[in-house]
Amino acid sequence: MAKVTPTAKKLLLGKEIEHLRELAGKSQEEAAALIEKGQSKIAALEAGQASITPGDLLLLLDGLGVTEQWHKDVLLELRRNNHQRGKWTGIRSHYSEQFRTMVDLEEHCDLIRTVECEVPPGLLQCEAFIRALYKHAHAGTDLDARVQARLARQAIYKKSAPPEVAFVISESSVRREYGPPEVMREQVDYMIEMSKLPNVRLQLLPFKTRVQSASIGNRFVLLRIPSPGVAGPLEFAYTENEGELRYLDDKAAVAAHDRAWSRLTGAALSFEATRKFLRQVANEYN
């Protein structure tokens, strides 16, 4: 059986079901019995890996003691079309299977915090840089579509209620040359302009920073998705190492990455000092 790609709606619904089940004091087995299913069904639902019919969802909610109609309506809306078949067509089909979860989560976030080294964050890359980055890695493929797919992620900045997006980048992100000087200059200038958006915060950690505990050893992204229900927001730490993508949602892992974020923002340059530093780097690419 093919692995299901969790969507933000499925994950939010799963979190709500888990929260309600725990409030009701029921085990997964007991909750499953309410809809005449096995424990694995509830486990998969709570993990965002399964779907549920409207009828079964209402039965489950009644059995878990949910009486408010507004709450039932919210959860039914989360269930509606949460499989999102057909979403990954056109240029969006060029996102890898693993990365599609990330793209979907980004579109539902109210807060995205990114720590990056060696390369500018994807949400801050200009078209010329992406093209230079992909030129050799994806030789022989549909380069234009891949470039447009990556750029499409930046549509979140133009939403009516855009997320707050914050970045801490290592100096290596703008020093490592992936293209000719004119492309690198354009990329750095693009980051400066993007940092002026009201919902974007960009800080740079220079090579000369002496706070050892704040060195950027691993790149990661912290994502927060508000819940329309009562279970509270979804929080994830996304990590990538040698092509292995991981989505961590346990509280200890998220808290550890949150502490790392605090250390890094405290050690990095201020927003204005970062822009000044980037202007100097851009001038060096002349």
C-alpha positions as CSV (number, residue, x, y, z in Angstrom):
1,M,0.0,0.0,0.0
2,A,1.4,3.4,-0.9
3,K,2.2,5.7,2.0
4,V,-0.3,8.5,2.5
5,T,1.1,12.0,2.4
6,P,-0.4,13.7,5.5
7,T,-2.1,17.0,4.7
8,A,-2.5,19.9,7.1
9,K,-6.2,19.3,7.3
10,K,-5.7,15.6,8.2
11,L,-3.1,16.4,10.8
12,L,-5.4,19.1,12.4
13,L,-8.3,16.7,12.4
14,G,-6.1,14.0,13.9
15,K,-4.9,16.3,16.7
16,E,-8.5,17.3,17.5
17,I,-9.6,13.6,17.6
18,E,-6.7,12.7,19.9
19,H,-7.5,15.7,22.2
20,L,-11.1,14.8,22.4
21,R,-10.4,11.1,23.0
22,E,-8.1,11.9,25.9
23,L,-10.6,14.4,27.4
24,A,-13.2,11.6,27.3
25,G,-10.7,9.3,29.0
26,K,-11.0,6.6,26.3
27,S,-8.2,4.5,24.8
28,Q,-7.8,4.2,21.1
29,E,-9.5,0.7,21.2
30,E,-12.5,2.2,23.0
31,A,-12.8,5.1,20.5
32,A,-12.5,2.6,17.6
33,A,-15.3,0.6,19.0
34,L,-17.6,3.6,18.8
35,I,-17.4,3.3,15.0
36,E,-17.0,-0.4,14.9
37,K,-13.4,-0.2,13.7
38,G,-10.0,-1.5,15.0
39,Q,-7.5,0.4,17.1
40,S,-5.3,0.9,14.1
41,K,-8.0,3.1,12.4
42,I,-8.0,5.6,15.3
43,A,-4.2,5.5,15.5
44,A,-4.0,6.3,11.7
45,L,-6.6,9.0,12.0
46,E,-4.7,10.7,14.9
47,A,-1.5,10.5,12.9
48,G,-3.1,12.2,9.8
49,Q,-2.7,9.0,7.8
50,A,-6.3,8.0,7.3
51,S,-9.7,9.4,6.3
52,I,-13.1,9.0,7.9
53,T,-16.6,9.2,6.5
54,P,-18.8,12.1,7.7
55,G,-21.2,9.6,9.3
56,D,-18.4,7.8,11.2
57,L,-16.9,11.1,12.3
58,L,-20.3,12.2,13.8
59,L,-20.7,8.9,15.5
60,L,-17.2,9.2,17.0
61,L,-17.8,12.8,18.1
62,D,-21.0,11.8,19.8
63,G,-19.3,9.0,21.5
64,L,-16.6,11.3,22.8
65,G,-19.1,13.7,24.2
66,V,-18.9,16.5,21.7
67,T,-22.3,18.3,21.9
68,E,-21.6,21.8,20.4
69,Q,-22.7,22.0,16.8
70,W,-20.0,24.6,15.9
71,H,-17.3,22.1,17.0
72,K,-18.8,19.3,14.9
73,D,-19.0,21.7,11.9
74,V,-15.4,22.6,12.3
75,L,-14.3,19.0,12.3
76,L,-16.5,18.1,9.4
77,E,-14.9,20.9,7.4
78,L,-11.5,19.6,8.3
79,R,-12.6,16.2,7.0
80,R,-14.0,17.6,3.7
81,N,-11.6,17.2,0.8
82,N,-8.7,16.6,3.2
83,H,-7.2,14.0,0.9
84,Q,-6.5,16.8,-1.7
85,R,-6.3,14.5,-4.7
86,G,-5.3,16.4,-7.8
87,K,-3.4,19.1,-5.8
88,W,0.0,17.8,-6.9
89,T,-0.5,18.2,-10.6
90,G,1.2,20.6,-13.1
91,I,4.3,22.3,-11.7
92,R,3.4,21.1,-8.2
93,S,4.0,17.5,-9.3
94,H,7.7,18.4,-9.2
95,Y,7.8,18.5,-5.4
96,S,9.1,15.2,-4.1
97,E,6.6,12.9,-2.3
98,Q,8.3,13.6,1.0
99,F,8.4,17.4,0.5
100,R,4.7,17.7,-0.4
101,T,3.9,17.6,3.3
102,M,6.2,20.6,3.9
103,V,4.6,22.6,1.1
104,D,1.1,21.9,2.4
105,L,2.0,22.8,5.9
106,E,3.6,26.1,4.8
107,E,0.4,27.1,3.2
108,H,-1.5,26.7,6.5
109,C,1.0,28.2,8.9
110,D,0.8,31.4,10.8
111,L,4.4,31.2,11.9
112,I,7.4,29.7,10.0
113,R,11.0,29.9,11.5
114,T,13.9,28.7,9.4
115,V,17.5,28.1,10.3
116,E,19.7,27.6,7.2
117,C,23.4,27.3,6.3
118,E,25.3,26.8,3.1
119,V,22.4,27.9,0.9
120,P,19.8,30.6,1.0
121,P,16.4,29.4,2.3
122,G,14.1,28.2,-0.4
123,L,11.5,30.9,0.6
124,L,14.1,33.6,-0.1
125,Q,15.6,32.4,-3.4
126,C,15.2,34.4,-6.5
127,E,14.5,32.8,-9.9
128,A,18.0,33.3,-11.3
129,F,19.6,31.6,-8.3
130,I,17.1,28.7,-8.3
131,R,17.9,28.2,-12.0
132,A,21.7,28.1,-11.3
133,L,21.1,25.8,-8.3
134,Y,19.1,23.3,-10.4
135,K,21.1,23.6,-13.6
136,H,23.4,20.6,-12.9
137,A,21.4,18.8,-10.2
138,H,18.4,18.3,-12.5
139,A,20.1,18.2,-15.9
140,G,17.8,16.5,-18.5
141,T,14.6,17.2,-16.5
142,D,12.0,19.9,-16.9
143,L,14.1,22.7,-15.4
144,D,11.6,25.5,-16.0
145,A,8.8,23.6,-14.1
146,R,11.1,22.8,-11.2
147,V,12.1,26.5,-10.9
148,Q,8.5,27.6,-11.1
149,A,7.5,25.0,-8.5
150,R,10.0,26.4,-6.0
151,L,9.0,30.0,-6.7
152,A,5.4,29.0,-6.2
153,R,6.1,28.4,-2.5
154,Q,6.6,32.2,-2.1
155,A,2.9,32.8,-2.8
156,I,2.4,32.6,1.0
157,Y,3.8,36.1,1.2
158,K,0.9,37.4,-0.8
159,K,-1.9,35.8,1.2
160,S,-4.6,38.0,2.7
161,A,-3.4,36.9,6.1
162,P,0.3,35.9,5.4
163,P,2.3,34.0,8.0
164,E,5.0,35.5,10.1
165,V,8.2,34.2,8.5
166,A,11.6,34.4,10.3
167,F,15.0,33.3,9.2
168,V,18.4,32.8,10.8
169,I,21.1,32.1,8.2
170,S,24.8,31.4,8.4
171,E,27.1,33.7,6.5
172,S,28.0,30.7,4.4
173,S,24.5,30.9,2.9
174,V,25.5,34.0,1.0
175,R,29.2,33.2,0.6
176,R,28.9,29.8,-1.1
177,E,28.8,30.5,-4.8
178,Y,26.3,28.5,-6.8
179,G,26.4,30.7,-9.9
180,P,28.3,33.6,-11.5
181,P,28.8,36.9,-9.6
182,E,25.8,38.6,-11.2
183,V,23.5,35.8,-10.0
184,M,24.9,35.8,-6.5
185,R,24.5,39.6,-6.4
186,E,20.9,39.3,-7.5
187,Q,20.2,36.7,-4.9
188,V,21.7,38.8,-2.0
189,D,19.8,41.8,-3.2
190,Y,16.6,39.8,-3.4
191,M,17.0,38.7,0.2
192,I,17.5,42.3,1.3
193,E,14.3,43.3,-0.4
194,M,12.3,40.4,1.0
195,S,13.5,41.2,4.5
196,K,11.7,44.6,4.2
197,L,8.3,42.9,4.0
198,P,6.3,43.5,7.2
199,N,5.9,39.9,8.0
200,V,9.5,38.8,7.3
201,R,12.4,38.9,9.8
202,L,15.9,38.0,8.6
203,Q,19.0,37.6,10.8
204,L,22.5,36.5,9.8
205,L,25.0,34.7,11.9
206,P,28.5,35.9,10.8
207,F,31.5,33.6,10.8
208,K,33.1,35.7,13.5
209,T,30.4,35.1,16.0
210,R,32.1,33.6,19.1
211,V,29.1,32.1,20.8
212,Q,30.0,28.4,20.4
213,S,26.6,27.2,21.6
214,A,24.9,29.2,18.8
215,S,26.7,27.7,15.9
216,I,24.5,26.5,13.1
217,G,25.2,22.8,13.0
218,N,21.9,21.6,11.6
219,R,19.3,23.3,9.4
220,F,15.7,23.1,10.5
221,V,12.3,24.7,10.2
222,L,9.8,25.3,12.9
223,L,6.2,25.4,11.7
224,R,3.1,26.4,13.6
225,I,-0.4,25.8,12.2
226,P,-3.4,27.4,14.1
227,S,-6.3,25.0,14.9
228,P,-9.9,26.0,14.3
229,G,-10.9,23.7,17.1
230,V,-10.0,23.4,20.7
231,A,-6.8,21.2,20.6
232,G,-4.4,24.1,20.1
233,P,-2.0,24.7,17.2
234,L,0.0,22.0,15.4
235,E,3.8,22.5,15.9
236,F,6.5,20.7,13.9
237,A,10.2,20.7,13.6
238,Y,11.3,19.8,10.1
239,T,14.8,18.6,9.6
240,E,16.7,17.5,6.5
241,N,20.0,15.6,6.5
242,E,21.6,14.0,3.5
243,G,18.3,14.0,1.7
244,E,16.4,12.4,4.6
245,L,13.4,14.5,5.6
246,R,11.9,14.3,9.1
247,Y,8.8,15.9,10.6
248,L,9.0,15.9,14.4
249,D,5.9,16.7,16.3
250,D,6.6,15.4,19.8
251,K,6.8,18.1,22.4
252,A,10.4,17.4,23.5
253,A,11.8,17.6,19.9
254,V,9.9,20.8,19.1
255,A,11.0,22.4,22.4
256,A,14.7,21.4,21.8
257,H,14.6,23.1,18.4
258,D,12.8,26.1,19.9
259,R,15.6,26.5,22.4
260,A,18.1,26.3,19.6
261,W,16.2,29.0,17.7
262,S,16.3,31.3,20.7
263,R,20.1,30.8,21.1
264,L,20.6,31.6,17.4
265,T,18.4,34.7,17.3
266,G,20.2,36.0,20.3
267,A,23.6,35.5,18.8
268,A,22.8,36.7,15.2
269,L,22.9,40.2,13.9
270,S,19.9,42.5,14.3
271,F,17.6,42.9,11.4
272,E,19.1,46.2,10.3
273,A,22.7,45.0,10.9
274,T,21.8,42.0,8.8
275,R,20.7,44.2,5.9
276,K,23.9,46.3,6.2
277,F,26.0,43.1,6.2
278,L,24.2,41.8,3.1
279,R,24.7,45.0,1.2
280,Q,28.4,44.7,1.8
281,V,28.3,41.1,0.5
282,A,26.3,42.2,-2.5
283,N,28.8,44.8,-3.4
284,E,31.6,42.3,-3.2
285,Y,29.9,40.4,-6.1
286,N,30.3,43.4,-8.4
